[in-house]
Amino acid sequence: MPDPRTEREHGFERPEPRRRLKNEAIARLGQVDRRILYLAIAVAVVGILFRPLGLRIPVTDEVRRVYDAIEELPARTPILISFDFGAPSMPELYPMTVAVVRHCFRRDLRVLGLGLLPEGASIGAEVLDSVADEMGRVYGVDYVHLGYKPQIEAAILGMGEDIVRVFPRDFRSQPTAEYPVMDGIENYRDIPLMVGFASGTEMVLWIQYAGARYGQRIVSGAAAVMATVFYPYLDSGQIEGLIPGLRGASEYEQLIGMTGRASRGMDAQSVAHLLIIGCIILGNVGYLASRSRRGEG
């Protein structure tokens, strides 16, 4: 039987059983079934969506500019909101539209909604009606949905001359001019601010025609993948503020003191990212431990 003292003198001491078991346990970290990891992430994300953590994130300057532009408007000032997106972009754009509409009603602004895409018009009607019901606003007095128009360029240009001529009837097929909310509103000159939510380049048309030709002040919300398209317009002053993607929507909710879908989504993303980073670290620890064990063998 080998003499342990001889082994220690020559640097060949065998690891203690406890140490060997510990190394084997660490090595198994790199062999965890991936389905368990997927399940852990799914459970964490769903749990956070139902019980958000309320994590605070820094508010970027471009988002604050949108908030400030609306906040500075006097009560009963008209504001135009265009819902130019469809179902695929709803996870990002729907939360920011709800937050902005809520902010407008809180400021007691007269909201004129419309959609230059068929889906966007329907989504806009749902947002306006649901937030108005929650906040006690009256259709035709505090807000109106102008409806949908094809031929986007013609509609935007026509609104620069006469909004009622472009939208003689609203989304509910009633005469637009008869609503009290439309009193004193003829065209862009009577609307101090326009907010556009777009999943594509529809917002560029508002900038080119309503902004450049008629001098309409514009702020925008955009899907994250399209946000980079609008930063040059922001830098040049052609739009005054920008809400980019889900993070921007979460920042806006934070500014108005609201915990909505965007805040829940950002909490879920943060937790999922932390879990993924943790799994990567544990997997590498397990890999290094398995290499060490093979070296001992």
C-alpha positions in Angstrom: 0.0 0.0 0.0 1.5 3.4 -1.0 2.8 5.5 1.9 0.7 8.8 2.1 3.8 10.6 3.4 5.8 9.6 0.2 3.0 10.8 -2.0 2.8 14.2 -0.2 6.6 14.6 -0.5 6.4 14.1 -4.3 3.3 16.3 -4.9 1.0 13.3 -5.7 -1.4 13.6 -2.8 -4.8 12.2 -3.7 -7.7 14.6 -3.1 -9.8 14.0 -0.1 -13.2 12.3 -0.7 -15.1 15.4 0.4 -13.2 17.6 -2.0 -13.8 15.1 -4.8 -17.5 15.1 -4.2 -17.6 18.9 -4.2 -15.8 19.0 -7.6 -18.2 16.5 -9.0 -21.2 18.5 -7.8 -19.8 21.7 -9.4 -19.0 19.8 -12.6 -22.7 18.8 -12.9 -23.7 22.4 -13.2 -22.6 22.3 -16.8 -24.8 19.2 -17.5 -28.2 20.6 -16.3 -30.9 19.7 -18.8 -31.7 22.9 -20.9 -35.4 22.2 -20.5 -35.0 23.0 -16.8 -33.4 26.3 -17.6 -36.1 27.2 -20.1 -38.8 26.3 -17.5 -37.0 28.4 -14.8 -36.9 31.5 -17.1 -40.5 31.0 -18.1 -41.7 30.8 -14.5 -39.7 33.8 -13.5 -41.0 35.9 -16.5 -44.6 35.0 -15.9 -44.3 35.6 -12.2 -42.9 39.1 -12.8 -45.6 40.0 -15.3 -48.2 39.3 -12.6 -46.2 40.8 -9.7 -43.8 43.5 -11.1 -40.8 44.5 -9.1 -41.1 48.2 -10.0 -37.5 48.5 -11.0 -36.5 52.1 -11.7 -34.7 53.0 -14.9 -33.0 56.3 -15.8 -35.3 58.5 -18.0 -33.6 59.5 -21.2 -33.7 63.1 -22.5 -35.7 62.2 -25.7 -38.5 60.7 -23.6 -38.6 63.5 -21.1 -39.0 65.9 -24.1 -42.2 64.2 -25.1 -43.5 64.5 -21.5 -42.5 68.1 -21.2 -44.1 69.0 -24.5 -47.5 67.6 -23.3 -47.1 68.9 -19.8 -46.7 72.5 -20.8 -49.9 72.6 -22.8 -52.7 74.6 -21.2 -56.0 72.8 -20.3 -58.5 72.3 -23.1 -55.7 72.7 -25.7 -56.3 70.4 -28.7 -53.7 67.7 -29.4 -53.6 65.3 -32.4 -52.7 61.7 -31.9 -52.1 59.4 -34.9 -52.1 55.6 -34.3 -50.2 54.2 -37.3 -49.3 50.7 -36.3 -50.8 47.2 -36.3 -50.9 44.1 -34.2 -47.3 42.9 -34.6 -46.0 46.1 -33.0 -48.6 46.2 -30.1 -46.2 44.8 -27.4 -44.1 47.9 -27.8 -46.4 50.6 -29.0 -49.6 49.9 -27.2 -48.2 50.6 -23.7 -46.8 54.0 -24.8 -50.1 55.0 -26.4 -52.0 54.2 -23.3 -49.5 56.2 -21.2 -49.6 59.3 -23.5 -53.4 59.3 -23.8 -53.7 59.0 -20.0 -51.3 62.0 -19.6 -53.4 64.0 -22.1 -56.6 63.3 -20.3 -54.9 64.1 -17.0 -53.9 67.5 -18.4 -57.5 68.0 -19.6 -56.5 68.3 -23.2 -58.9 67.9 -26.1 -57.7 64.7 -27.9 -58.2 64.2 -31.6 -57.3 60.6 -32.6 -57.0 59.1 -36.0 -55.3 56.3 -37.9 -53.7 56.2 -41.3 -53.6 52.4 -41.2 -56.8 50.4 -40.9 -55.5 48.4 -37.9 -54.1 51.5 -36.3 -57.5 53.2 -36.4 -59.2 50.3 -34.6 -56.4 50.1 -32.0 -56.6 53.8 -31.5 -60.4 53.6 -30.9 -59.9 50.9 -28.3 -57.1 52.9 -26.5 -59.1 56.1 -26.4 -62.4 54.6 -25.3 -60.8 52.4 -22.6 -58.7 55.2 -21.0 -61.6 57.7 -21.3 -63.9 55.3 -19.5 -61.4 54.8 -16.8 -60.8 58.5 -16.3 -64.4 59.7 -16.8 -63.9 61.5 -20.2 -66.8 62.1 -22.6 -66.7 61.3 -26.3 -67.3 64.3 -28.4 -66.5 66.7 -25.5 -63.1 65.6 -24.3 -62.0 63.5 -27.3 -63.0 62.3 -30.7 -61.7 59.6 -33.1 -61.6 61.0 -36.6 -61.3 57.6 -38.2 -59.2 56.1 -41.0 -58.2 57.6 -44.4 -56.3 55.8 -47.2 -53.8 57.7 -49.3 -51.7 58.9 -46.4 -50.0 61.8 -48.1 -53.3 63.3 -49.3 -54.9 63.0 -45.9 -52.0 64.7 -44.1 -51.8 67.5 -46.6 -55.6 67.9 -46.6 -55.6 68.3 -42.8 -53.3 71.3 -43.2 -56.2 73.1 -44.9 -59.4 71.7 -43.3 -59.6 68.7 -41.0 -63.4 68.4 -41.2 -63.2 68.3 -45.0 -60.8 65.3 -44.8 -62.8 63.7 -42.0 -66.4 64.8 -42.5 -67.6 61.9 -40.4 -65.8 60.3 -37.4 -65.0 56.7 -36.6 -68.6 56.2 -35.4 -70.0 57.6 -38.7 -71.3 60.8 -37.0 -70.8 64.3 -38.4 -67.4 65.5 -37.0 -68.2 69.2 -37.0 -71.1 68.8 -34.6 -68.9 67.7 -31.7 -68.0 70.4 -29.1 -64.5 69.0 -29.0 -64.0 70.4 -32.5 -64.9 74.0 -31.6 -62.3 76.4 -32.9 -60.3 73.7 -34.7 -59.9 74.0 -38.5 -56.3 72.8 -39.3 -52.8 72.4 -37.9 -52.6 76.1 -37.0 -55.2 75.3 -34.2 -53.3 72.3 -32.9 -50.1 73.1 -30.9 -48.8 69.5 -30.8 -49.1 66.3 -32.7 -48.1 62.8 -31.4 -47.5 60.0 -33.8 -47.1 56.3 -33.0 -45.7 54.4 -36.0 -44.3 50.9 -36.5 -42.8 51.8 -39.9 -42.0 54.9 -41.9 -45.5 56.5 -41.7 -44.1 59.0 -39.2 -41.7 60.3 -41.8 -44.7 61.4 -43.9 -46.0 63.4 -40.9 -42.6 65.0 -40.6 -42.3 65.8 -44.3 -45.8 67.1 -44.9 -47.4 68.3 -41.6 -44.1 69.4 -40.1 -42.0 70.8 -43.0 -44.9 72.3 -45.0 -47.3 73.5 -42.2 -44.9 73.9 -39.3 -46.7 71.4 -37.1 -44.9 70.6 -33.8 -44.4 66.8 -33.6 -43.3 64.2 -31.1 -43.2 60.5 -31.8 -43.3 57.0 -30.5 -41.6 54.2 -32.4 -40.8 50.5 -32.3 -37.3 49.9 -31.1 -36.2 48.5 -34.4 -37.3 51.8 -36.2 -36.1 54.2 -33.5 -32.7 54.7 -35.2 -34.6 56.1 -38.3 -36.0 58.9 -36.2 -32.9 60.0 -34.2 -31.7 62.2 -37.1 -35.0 64.0 -37.2 -34.8 64.4 -33.4 -31.2 65.8 -33.7 -32.3 68.2 -36.4 -35.3 69.5 -34.4 -37.9 68.2 -36.9 -39.4 66.2 -34.1 -39.1 67.5 -30.5 -39.2 64.2 -28.6 -39.1 60.4 -29.1 -40.3 57.4 -27.1 -38.3 54.4 -28.4 -39.6 50.9 -27.9 -40.6 49.2 -24.7 -37.9 50.8 -22.6 -39.1 54.3 -23.7 -42.7 53.4 -22.9 -41.6 52.2 -19.4 -39.7 55.5 -18.9 -42.9 57.4 -19.8 -45.0 55.3 -17.4 -42.5 56.2 -14.7 -42.8 59.9 -15.5 -46.6 59.8 -15.1 -46.5 57.5 -12.0 -48.0 54.5 -13.7 -47.1 50.8 -13.5 -48.4 49.5 -16.8 -47.5 46.9 -19.4 -44.2 48.5 -20.3 -43.0 48.5 -16.7 -44.0 44.9 -16.3 -42.3 44.0 -19.6 -39.1 45.7 -18.6 -39.0 44.0 -15.2 -39.6 40.6 -16.9 -36.8 41.4 -19.4 -34.4 42.4 -16.6 -35.1 39.2 -14.6 -34.8 37.0 -17.7 -31.4 38.6 -18.6 -30.1 38.1 -15.1 -31.1 34.5 -15.1 -29.5 33.9 -18.5 -26.2 35.6 -17.3 -26.4 33.4 -14.1 -26.8 30.3 -16.2 -23.8 31.2 -18.4 -21.6 31.8 -15.3 -22.7 28.5 -13.7 -22.2 26.6 -17.0 -18.6 27.9 -17.3 -17.9 27.1 -13.7 -19.2 23.6 -14.3 -17.1 23.3 -17.4 -13.9 24.4 -15.6 -14.7 22.0 -12.8 -15.1 19.1 -15.2 -11.8 19.9 -16.8 -10.1 20.0 -13.4 -11.7 16.6 -12.5 -10.4 15.0 -15.7 -7.0 16.3 -14.9 -7.1 14.7 -11.5 -8.1 11.4 -13.1 
